[in-house]
Amino acid sequence: MRFRIQVILVLLPLLCLIQNGAFAEFKPATIRLEDKIYWVGQRIPFSVELRAAGSFSGAASFSLPEIPQVVILKVGNAVVSSEEMDGESVFVQTHDFALFSQQSGSVDIPAFEVRFSHRDGFTGPVKDEKANVPAARVNVKRPEGSDPNDFLVTTNSLEISETWDQKSNKLKQGDVVHRVITQSAEQVTGMALAPSPETQLTGIRIYADRPEVNDKTERGDFSGHRVDKITYVMQQPGTFTVPAIDYVWWDPDQKKFGSKSLPAVTFTIAALPVAAAEDLVSDSAIVCYVLVFVSFLVVGILVWKRSRVVRFIKSLWSYCHPPDHMAAKRLLKACQRNDATAAELAWNSWRKEQSVNLKMDESLRKAVTEMESVRYGQSPTKSWKGRVLESTFRIHLNESKKHVKRERSDLPALNPVR
């Protein structure tokens, strides 16, 4: 009889929840993607909808998949709405994304993980949710006449400009010239704009900086910008030509190619005088000899005084990373992970660095006792939440810092003014 009463007490709340529709079934994460054929390099919009039984808390985190020759970006801010499902109101959070593919044919978007938090209704504790966004597939087509090996940009318009910083095309050995190429396009991310060609020239050394890429989103309009900075170092005398750069894009509305070329540039490089060249070589050799000598000297000192160097490094490490501070950080991280084993080890390490007469607040003492009961109690709880220990330990650390500051301010002045 007693067993039946216990079973009824356990099942009664579940029956009430079912009666009230609290277990309305819905998928926590879905994906929306229009079923049509897109062009290579075109912006392919899709959205992910998150659903919860209560209001959302904080920002959602997506583990976007890595797909060869494909770029996926999150666009704009999330939009929150609600919908009726089985007579219950369900909260919906919609996130917009943009996909750009240099692949043609069927491009598979694998399932990916999303993490978000929500409440039950408008109140109640925040719950962490983890779900998988379903896989999807998109069909991508390359325009006829386009080489599959070429990088293709798909946009209605592409603006390209360039600047050079040299005043004359007549230069001498050792001169440096900088070039800046700027691209701007609508409905394209800066990462999907064509990179500058990797050209190698005899007599001129070429260095390309990492491109500057940024996107702008305003009232649904999307535009991308890319800036390539290229440095040319004139190494040999003679006449050399930097070839023209051809940019080609596909206009999806007009269904035709657009193109623009940056013209070729020819440089005439004069040789350095013989004396200047010899001085340059001589100076370079002296610098190399000095660097080699200094390197051997430093290595010799380190080997000769290695024991002192090791002690100095250890003392410097201990000074920059005090054992009690490191143990405190490990304890806080273990509490955040709800890892009782790691928390106990960190607590013991921190405790060893404290004085014997350490004063602990009663709340901190209870939190430590609770953690130890999980590890060594006769009837430990199934799971341990480190939030209480984390908060009480942080309070203890803050109070300890304030106490040290007060003690320092109470010290008498070394040279009092009379």
C-alpha positions in Angstrom: 0.0 0.0 0.0 2.8 2.4 0.9 4.6 1.6 -2.4 1.4 2.4 -4.4 1.1 5.8 -2.6 4.7 6.7 -3.5 4.0 5.7 -7.2 0.9 7.9 -7.3 2.8 10.8 -5.8 5.5 10.5 -8.4 3.1 10.1 -11.4 0.5 12.8 -10.3 2.7 15.8 -11.3 3.5 14.2 -14.7 -0.2 13.6 -15.3 -0.9 17.2 -14.5 1.8 18.4 -16.9 0.4 16.3 -19.7 -3.2 17.4 -19.0 -2.0 21.1 -19.2 -0.2 20.5 -22.5 3.2 21.2 -21.1 4.7 18.4 -23.2 3.5 19.7 -26.6 5.9 18.1 -29.1 8.0 20.4 -31.3 11.4 20.3 -32.9 13.8 22.7 -31.0 15.7 23.5 -34.3 14.6 23.6 -37.9 16.0 25.0 -41.1 14.3 26.9 -43.9 15.8 26.9 -47.4 14.0 27.7 -50.6 14.1 24.8 -53.0 15.4 26.3 -56.3 18.6 26.5 -58.4 21.2 29.1 -57.4 24.3 30.3 -59.2 27.9 29.7 -58.2 29.0 32.7 -56.1 25.4 33.9 -55.5 24.1 34.7 -52.0 22.0 31.7 -50.9 19.8 32.8 -48.0 18.5 30.3 -45.4 17.2 30.6 -41.9 17.3 28.5 -38.7 14.3 28.6 -36.3 14.7 27.8 -32.7 11.7 26.8 -30.6 11.2 26.8 -26.8 8.3 26.5 -24.3 9.4 29.9 -22.8 11.1 33.1 -23.5 14.7 33.0 -24.7 17.6 34.1 -22.6 21.0 35.3 -24.0 22.4 34.7 -27.4 22.3 31.4 -29.3 25.7 29.8 -30.4 26.0 27.9 -33.7 28.8 25.5 -34.6 28.7 26.2 -38.3 30.0 23.4 -40.5 33.1 23.7 -42.7 32.4 22.8 -46.3 35.0 22.9 -49.1 34.7 25.9 -51.4 31.7 27.2 -49.3 31.4 30.2 -47.0 28.5 30.4 -44.4 27.8 33.7 -42.6 25.3 34.7 -40.0 23.4 37.8 -41.1 21.8 40.4 -38.9 20.1 39.9 -35.5 17.7 37.2 -34.4 13.9 37.9 -34.7 11.7 36.6 -31.9 8.0 35.6 -32.5 5.5 33.0 -31.3 3.2 30.4 -32.7 0.4 28.2 -31.5 1.1 24.4 -31.4 -1.3 21.9 -29.8 -3.1 24.7 -28.2 0.0 26.0 -26.5 2.1 29.1 -27.3 5.6 28.3 -28.5 8.4 30.9 -28.7 10.3 31.1 -32.0 13.7 32.7 -32.6 14.7 33.1 -36.2 18.4 33.5 -37.3 19.3 34.4 -40.9 22.3 33.0 -42.7 24.0 33.5 -46.1 25.8 30.8 -48.0 28.2 31.3 -50.9 29.5 28.4 -52.9 32.2 27.9 -55.6 31.0 24.3 -55.9 28.4 23.4 -58.6 25.9 20.7 -58.4 24.3 19.4 -55.2 25.9 21.0 -52.1 25.1 19.3 -48.8 24.9 21.3 -45.6 25.5 18.8 -42.8 23.6 18.9 -39.5 25.3 21.3 -37.0 24.9 22.0 -33.3 23.2 25.0 -31.7 23.2 25.9 -28.1 20.7 28.3 -26.5 18.9 29.1 -23.2 15.3 29.7 -22.4 12.8 29.8 -19.5 9.5 27.9 -18.9 7.0 30.6 -19.9 8.1 34.1 -19.0 9.5 33.3 -15.6 11.3 30.5 -13.9 15.0 29.4 -14.0 17.0 29.6 -17.2 17.5 26.2 -18.9 20.4 25.5 -21.3 19.3 23.7 -24.5 21.5 21.8 -27.1 20.0 20.7 -30.4 21.0 19.8 -33.9 20.0 21.8 -36.9 18.9 19.3 -39.6 20.9 18.7 -42.7 19.9 20.4 -46.0 20.8 20.4 -49.6 21.1 23.2 -52.2 21.5 23.0 -56.0 24.1 25.3 -57.5 24.7 25.9 -61.2 27.7 27.4 -63.0 26.9 29.6 -66.0 27.8 28.2 -69.4 31.1 29.5 -70.6 32.6 29.8 -67.1 35.7 27.8 -66.4 35.2 25.5 -63.4 38.7 26.4 -62.2 37.9 30.1 -62.1 36.7 32.0 -59.1 33.3 33.4 -59.9 31.5 36.4 -58.3 27.8 36.6 -58.8 26.3 40.1 -58.3 24.4 42.8 -60.2 27.3 45.1 -60.1 31.0 45.0 -59.1 33.0 48.1 -58.4 36.8 47.9 -58.7 39.5 50.5 -58.2 43.2 50.7 -57.6 45.9 53.1 -56.4 49.7 53.1 -56.7 52.0 55.2 -54.5 54.9 55.7 -56.9 55.3 59.0 -58.7 57.2 57.7 -61.6 57.6 54.4 -63.4 61.4 55.0 -63.6 62.8 53.5 -60.4 66.1 52.0 -59.2 67.1 48.8 -57.5 65.7 48.5 -53.9 62.8 50.8 -54.5 59.4 49.7 -53.0 56.0 50.3 -54.6 52.7 49.8 -52.9 49.4 48.9 -54.7 45.9 48.9 -53.2 43.0 47.1 -55.0 39.5 47.7 -53.7 36.4 45.7 -54.6 32.7 46.4 -53.6 29.6 44.4 -54.5 26.0 44.1 -53.5 24.5 40.9 -52.1 28.0 39.4 -51.7 30.2 39.0 -48.7 33.7 40.3 -48.9 35.1 36.8 -48.4 33.3 35.8 -51.6 35.1 38.4 -53.7 37.9 37.4 -56.0 41.4 37.4 -54.5 44.3 39.1 -56.3 46.2 36.8 -58.6 49.4 35.2 -57.2 51.8 36.5 -59.9 55.6 35.9 -59.7 57.8 38.2 -61.8 61.5 37.9 -62.6 63.3 40.9 -61.2 60.5 42.0 -58.9 59.6 40.4 -55.6 55.9 40.5 -54.8 54.4 40.5 -51.3 50.6 40.3 -50.7 49.2 41.4 -47.3 46.3 39.6 -45.7 43.1 41.1 -47.4 40.9 43.4 -45.4 37.3 42.1 -45.6 34.2 43.6 -44.2 30.4 43.5 -44.8 27.6 45.9 -44.2 24.0 45.1 -43.4 21.4 47.8 -43.4 17.6 47.3 -43.6 18.0 44.1 -45.4 20.6 45.3 -47.9 23.8 43.4 -47.9 27.2 44.5 -49.3 30.7 43.2 -49.2 34.1 45.0 -49.5 37.6 43.6 -50.0 40.9 45.5 -50.0 44.1 43.8 -51.3 47.4 45.5 -50.5 50.4 44.4 -52.7 54.0 45.4 -52.3 56.5 45.3 -55.2 60.3 45.3 -54.4 62.5 46.2 -57.4 65.4 43.7 -57.2 67.1 43.6 -60.7 67.8 46.3 -63.3 65.8 46.2 -66.5 62.3 46.8 -67.8 59.6 44.7 -66.3 55.8 44.7 -66.7 53.2 43.8 -64.1 50.5 42.1 -66.1 46.9 43.3 -66.3 44.3 41.8 -63.9 40.9 40.8 -65.4 37.9 40.6 -63.0 34.8 38.8 -64.3 31.4 38.4 -62.6 28.0 37.0 -63.4 24.9 39.1 -63.4 22.0 36.8 -62.3 19.3 39.3 -63.5 20.7 40.0 -66.9 22.1 36.5 -67.2 25.4 37.7 -68.7 29.0 38.2 -67.7 30.5 41.5 -66.7 34.2 42.3 -66.7 36.7 45.0 -65.8 40.5 45.0 -66.3 43.2 46.8 -64.3 45.8 47.8 -66.9 49.3 46.5 -67.0 52.1 48.7 -65.6 55.7 48.8 -66.8 58.6 49.7 -64.6 62.1 50.7 -65.8 64.6 49.8 -63.0 68.0 51.4 -63.0 71.0 49.6 -61.6 72.7 50.8 -58.4 76.2 52.3 -58.8 78.9 49.7 -58.2 80.2 51.4 -55.1 76.8 51.6 -53.6 76.1 47.9 -54.4 79.4 46.9 -52.8 78.6 49.0 -49.7 75.2 47.4 -49.5 76.7 43.9 -49.6 79.4 44.8 -47.2 76.9 46.2 -44.7 74.7 43.2 -45.0 77.7 40.9 -44.3 78.7 42.8 -41.2 75.2 42.6 -39.8 75.1 38.9 -40.4 78.5 38.4 -38.6 77.4 40.5 -35.7 74.1 38.5 -35.4 76.0 35.2 -35.5 78.5 36.3 -32.9 75.7 37.6 -30.5 73.8 34.4 -31.0 76.8 32.2 -30.0 77.5 34.5 -27.1 74.0 34.3 -25.7 73.9 30.5 -26.1 77.3 30.1 -24.3 76.1 32.2 -21.4 72.9 30.2 -21.1 74.9 26.9 -21.0 77.5 28.2 -18.6 74.9 29.7 -16.2 72.1 27.2 -16.9 71.4 26.4 -13.2 70.9 30.1 -12.4 68.9 30.6 -15.5 66.6 27.7 -14.6 66.1 29.1 -11.1 65.4 32.6 -12.4 62.8 31.2 -14.9 61.1 29.2 -12.1 61.1 32.2 -9.7 59.7 34.4 -12.5 57.0 31.9 -13.3 56.0 31.6 -9.7 55.9 35.4 -9.4 53.8 35.8 -12.5 51.6 32.8 -11.7 51.3 32.5 -7.9 50.2 29.0 -6.8 47.2 30.2 -4.9 45.9 32.3 -7.8 46.3 29.4 -10.2 44.5 27.0 -7.8 41.7 29.6 -7.4 41.3 29.8 -11.2 41.2 26.0 -11.5 38.6 25.8 -8.7 36.3 28.4 -10.4 36.6 26.6 -13.7 35.8 23.2 -12.1 32.7 24.8 -10.4 31.5 26.1 -13.8 31.9 22.6 -15.3 30.1 21.1 -12.2 33.2 18.8 -11.8 33.3 17.8 -8.1 36.5 15.8 -8.5 38.5 18.7 -10.1 37.0 21.2 -7.7 38.2 19.1 -4.7 41.7 18.9 -6.0 41.8 22.6 -6.7 40.4 23.4 -3.3 43.0 21.3 -1.5 45.8 23.0 -3.6 44.5 26.5 -2.8 44.0 25.6 0.9 47.7 24.4 1.2 48.8 27.9 0.2 46.7 29.6 2.9 47.6 30.2 6.6 46.6 27.7 9.2 44.3 30.2 10.8 42.3 30.9 7.7 38.9 32.4 8.4 36.1 31.2 6.2 32.5 32.4 6.0 29.9 29.9 7.0 28.3 29.9 3.6 31.7 29.0 2.0 32.2 26.3 4.6 28.8 24.7 3.9 29.5 24.8 0.1 32.8 23.0 0.6 31.2 20.5 2.9 28.5 19.8 0.2 31.2 19.3 -2.4 33.1 16.8 -0.1 29.8 14.9 0.6 29.5 14.3 -3.1 32.9 12.8 -3.1 33.0 10.9 0.2 29.6 10.9 1.7 27.8 7.7 2.5 24.9 8.7 0.3 26.3 11.2 -2.2 23.9 13.1 -4.5 23.7 12.0 -8.2 25.0 15.3 -9.5 26.8 18.3 -8.0 26.2 21.9 -9.0 29.2 24.2 -8.5 27.3 27.5 -8.7 27.0 27.9 -4.9 30.7 27.1 -4.3 31.7 29.4 -7.1 29.7 32.4 -5.8 30.8 32.0 -2.2 34.4 31.5 -3.1 34.4 34.6 -5.3 32.9 36.6 -2.3 35.7 35.2 -0.1 38.4 36.3 -2.6 36.9 39.8 -2.9 36.7 40.2 0.9 40.3 39.0 1.3 41.5 41.6 -1.3 39.6 44.3 0.6 41.2 43.2 3.9 44.7 43.3 2.5 44.1 46.8 1.1 42.9 48.0 4.5 45.9 46.5 6.2 48.2 48.3 3.8 46.5 51.6 4.3 46.8 51.3 8.1 50.6 50.9 8.0 52.4 54.0 9.3 54.3 56.1 6.9 58.0 55.3 6.5 59.0 58.9 6.5 56.3 60.8 8.4 56.2 64.6 7.9 56.8 66.6 11.1 
